[in-house]
């Protein structure tokens, strides 16, 4: 008895989702930014693979699915960069606010 390639691919996909979820869930918060950078790189590789799959497929369904894969991976990369940027901004030191321009000299002397 031969097992269908679709079933094998589905099993691999489910296992990858399971392992990926547990790997990402157990990452310490300090490593989230480097992890996001790696996932952005992986998504960029997925875009290349999806473009090849869409271009080399002869059937219309395969081309449509390849195009959808390119679009979803592109959204993932763009969103990943936005999230990474926001996470990096959390680690920047906040600057002290300058005194207001309308403050009088006596207010400045009183604070000093």
Phi, psi and omega in degrees: 000131182254136180271138181296145177296329179295318179294317179298315179295323177294319178297316179298317179298314181296318178295321179295319177296316181297310181295316179299318179299313182290327178293312182290322182296329184266008178281137178290150182303330181293338182260006182295320181295312176297326178295319177297322179296320179292318180293329174294320178294319178296319179296325177295322177293323178296323178300315180298314179297320180292323177294319177296317180296319180291323183283324186270351181280138181271331183276154180293322181296317179296321179293320179294315180295323176295320178294318177296321178296320177298315181297315181294319179294323178295319176297321179296317179296312181300312178297323179297320177294321178296315180295318179298318179298317179295323179292320179293327178295333179293334183269353179286147177285140180274135180279149177285145181285139177284153178297152182296147183292332183274003182288139181279168181296326180291326177294319180294321180291325182292325180285333183279000000 
